[in-house]
């Protein structure tokens, strides 16, 4: 496996794994619920690490990379189940940000 993969490759890896099960993809609302659960786990970890929340003894502190990738996995499942090409969608999204928001924020003069 190469060090870097495209969004398309990511979608193919997820599809290859998910396709071995029946049903291969959950309904979209179930995938969204899973994404929200994973986002909550990331939020709990961030709050335990940087927030004012006192960590419960039962709270397992997982690394942020794992939590973020769990969210990405579930979002790729949602994209795949909806036949969305993430490469195409990303190009449109980043183009929109670069054009629409180019003067929205204060520029970093150190670049």
N, C-alpha and C positions, 0 to 999 in steps of 0.2 A: 504494500500500500504506500503510495507516495505521501510526502509530507503535507502537501496542499491539495485540496480537492475543490472542484467547482460545485456550485449549487446543484447543477445537473447530476454530477457524480454522487452527491449526498442524497439526492432524491432517488437515484437508482439503488444505492446501498440500502436505504430504508425500505424501498419497495421489495427488494430481494428478500429482506428479512421478514417483512410483514406478510408477504405473499405465501409463506409456508403455512399460515394459519387460516382458519375459517371462522368467521369472516375475516378477510385480510385487513380491512380497515373498519374501525368503529364508525357509527354515524357521526356527522360533523359536530353536533352538540356534545356528544360524549368526548370527542377529541378536544373540544374547547374546554370542557370541564377538567380533563386531564392536564391541559396546558395551564389552567388556573391553579390547580393543585401544585404543579411543579413550580409555578411562579411564587406561590405561597411559601414553598420550601426555601426558595432563594431569598425571599423577603425575611423569613425567620433567621436564616444564617447571617444575612447582612445586619439585621437588627441585633443579633447576638454579638457580632463582631464590632460594629461601629455605633450602634444605637444605645439608647438608654435602658433597654430591656435587660433584665437580669435573666441569664440563661437558666432554664430549668435543668435539673440534673439529668432528666430523661432525654433532653434534646441532644441529638447527635449532631456534632458540627461537621458538615461535609464541606469539601472544597468547592469554591465558587465555580470552578471550571465544570465540575460534574453537574451542578445544578443548572448552569446556563445551557449545557449541552442537552440535558433532559428537556428543557423548554424548546430548544431548537428541534430536537427529535420529534416532539409532539406537533410542532408547527409544520415540519416537513410532512408528517402524516396527514395533517389537514390539507396542505397544498396538494399532495398526491391524490387524496381522496376526492378532491375538487378539480382535478386535472389542470392544475396551475403550473406553468413553467416558471420556476423561481428565478432562473437566469434572466428571462425576459422581464419579469416583474421587478427584479432588482434594478436592472438598467433604467427602467421607467422611473422608479422611485428615487434613485440617486440623481438622475437628471433633473427631476422635479425639485429636489432639495438644492442642488447646485444652482439652478436658475432662479427659482422662486425666492429662496432664502439667502441669496448671495450677499445681500446688504442688511439682513435682518439682525445680525448679531455684531458685536464689537469684534473687529479683526485683531488677530494676534500679530503685532508688529515685529515679533522675533523671527518670523518665518521668511 
